[in-house]
Amino acid sequence: MRAAQQEQRASGGRVGPWSKVQNFFRDAWLELQKVIWPSPEDVIKMTGLVVAVVFVVGMFIFAWDRILWMLTGPLFE
């Protein structure tokens, strides 16, 4: 509660809904300016890595599915 009161004093007594929205967007913009964005080359490399890992995991699941299907298939005939 104290922090809210101090914020109210610092903002000149304005803590209406509109000033809260303005503060939110101002703070969000300030945080976005601190972000270190990746280069396009890094984005392409990481995207390729993600696609490769998804493919490998998909093939692993597919292989286990086929193996288990072959082992349990006769049980359900």
N, C-alpha and C positions, 0 to 999 in steps of 0.2 A: 504494500500500500504506500509505503514511503517513497519508493521509486516513482510511482505514478504521480505523487504530489510534487516531487522534485521536477519531473518532466513537465508537469503543468506550469510550474513557475518559470522554467527555462523557456517554454514556448510562449510566454506572455499571457498565460491564462487560457489559451485556446486549446481545448481538447475535444472539440466537436467531432462528429463523424467525418466531415470533409477533411479536417486537418489530419485525422488519423490515416485516411486514405492517401493524402499527399505525403505524409511521413513514410508510409509503407513504400510507395513507389520511389521516393527519393533514396531511401535506404537500400532498396533493391538495386537501383541504378548504381549507387556507390559500390555495392558488393560486386556487381557485374564488371565494373572497371578494374577490380583487383584480380580478376580471373586471368590466368595465363592460358590463352587459347592455343590448341595444337596447330601445327602447320598442316597444309593440305597433304604433304607427303606422309606425315604421321597418321593422318586420318585414313589415307589409302592403305597404309601398312596394317594398321589396327583392324580395319574392316576386313582385309584379306585374312588376317589371323582369326578373326571371329568366324568367318565363313568356313575356314578350314577346320577349326575345332568343332563347329556344329556338324560338319560333314562326317568327321571321324567318329564323333559320339553317335550320330545317327547310324553309321555303318556297324558300330559295336552293338547297339541295341537291335538292329536288324539281324545280325548274326546270331545273337543269343535267342531272339524270337524264333528263328528258323530251327536252331538246335533243339530248343525246348519243344517246338511244335512236332519235330520228328520223333522225339523221345516220348511225348505224351499222346501223339496222334493215335497209336494203336489202342490206347485205353478207352477212347471214345467211339470206336467203330462198332 
